[in-house]
Amino acid sequence: MAAQEIKKIQQTKTRSEIVKKDRFNSDQITAFVDGHQTKIEVLSLFKPAEITMKSKKSAAESMEQLTMLIEVQDKSHPVLQYFQNKARLYYKGHYYGHNVLPEIKPNSVKEVEYHQYDDPTTPGKLDDYLEVVLYGEEYMPHEQIKYKTERKRIQYYDVDGKIYLAQDIPKLHLKAGEFTTKMLSGKEAVEKYGDAKYAEGINVVRTIKK
């Protein structure tokens, strides 16, 4: 098998999967920020260097759904305060209820600031909010911000009905153009192969009969 073909079927397309405009829509992605469930739009509240991220598949989740696990490096980050205190979001002059996240261009965000203040209508009650501070138009960076995930490799392969491990694939001497491949994961993979270990993904390879 040509080297690029081996690489092609051994890699999971993790980076493109988390960019919702590529393969998944926003409503197909569930994000967890240090265990707090939210929407993938939360990424805009972070700089890429502030987080690490990886995708996760489970036996109960369709392959058409994606779960992203986001870990924040600084545990005092304002976004974590936002989740811990169930605060609101303040963006462009509007307040949004907790966990209601609008579409925000990541490169427009200068920083986020957490605020506490007393609600005059409810004495003694703290009404917190997270403010999205934007760059001025003339200062806004023009480069696109990209969020990367930990890259994974598929460990299991179904080649013409027989299961192989990734390290055994080169021994089959498959040749480019002589096979087709697709990836199954999540609930669909578990239902087909009967084992939860396939939830993270299995490449289905079929040789082309001449």
Steps between C-alpha positions, in 0.01 A plus 500: 500500500631846417623688807245778459216246478609335827512840665161592358312206645690493829425856607181630658397838364482654845593859422241544227236324707507770765457777246126477477482655154695201363323175589281569802238765565488679834199298618693177437780592738495485879788669678617450858721769654668344804187288539246779437270414210453774244503584127796497264465881465680518836829471309476866404547593867847345505833554332633174351795491741264514800346159441565144392228310323419149385202327347329204661262238366280273709293191437182700569582783259433496127796555270307804375549657846827626641609558859789738561684494833661839569747542784590850617864548594443784751243390757432863592397582143193730482309247290529243778361757744215553255411132513557451870273790594246453217557858393363684199692607191532863389580547131449803275264673741281197568474264795454130427371247750744247638623255237333695220792564267470713186721466194817699569796537265801375699741753347273787612539411870770690684428342839222392734442661840297366790287750696309482825245756613202532732158486338312800648167319457619211715711637788801286580466283192801482269418525132818409313581530134784422262582785266638439153742785431549558128784649302437830328443447130837650414685273743320171434739226380421383147646151524253218564524343844514120496431266789676165479419170662725216603547292188394137522566193293244233430611179669262251337437403139242279336661379177259291295328380818811421706613721790859626506698730726656814352855364508397203288360702208833551312549122499191461280674680211185677389557715194364847435189490281426138586288558809234725648486618859256665737500557874237389750492619860269547795176309527508387137838330541403333827173369357677357192796341679351425842774651717524842665873521418406590143312815608810716445513386140566217258602534136302279267715403201369311201723381220372558149433172326634477147 
